[in-house]
């Protein structure tokens, strides 16, 4: 193994990464390296294992829900007499997911600022989708509206 523990080991599975780190520590101890070198290898290996653990694909969450209400306001006060925090809420029904989740009603509560950002983002997406649809329909019309050639029957 080279002096750096980063190369191909970075992309390796956790067992391979752990084995490479242990072998490197063993090499350093046999070579009489000081504890700072061993500490560096161990710290780096633990960080790589943590990073790999966070980035693992794991089980995909295939949760889907459909919105079942219009948006409505709610205010949650943290103490009696407090003006409270304002939220925009809507309800939904889980349509796909775990057996115990399907069919359950949920309420999504968004702080007003987050709801505004989400609304603006959704509006931009709708405008983009409508633009795409318009471009596709214009292209289809252009292909379908060619001028007739000689011998074509026009009805």
C-alpha positions, 0 to 999 in steps of 0.5 A: 500500500502506498503512503497515502490512504486515499487513492483507490481505498476511498472508493472501496467498500467499508470492509476493504477500507477497514482492512487497508487501514489495519494493514497500514497501522500494522506496517507503521507499528512494525516500522517503529513509527511514532504515535502521531503517524498511527493517529493520523491513519486511524483518524483518516480511516474513521473519517473515511468510514463515516463518509462512506456510511453517510453516502451509502445508498441504503433502502430507497424511500418510495413514499408518495402521497397526494394532496387532499386539501387546499392550503390553510393557515395555522398559528402555533403559540409557544406560550400563553399570550405569545403571538405565535409562529405562522404556518401554511398547512395542507393535508395529504394521503399516503398512497405508496410506502410501507404497509402501515403508512398507506392510507394514512392522512398527514398534515404538512406544516411549513413555516411561512418563509419556507412555504413562500420559497416552495411556492415560488419554486413550484411556480417556476417549475410550472412555467418551465413545464408549460414552456416545454409543452408549448415548444413540443406542440409548436414543433409537432404543428410545424411537422404536421403543417407542411405545404402540400406537394404535387400529387398530394390530395388536399381535403 
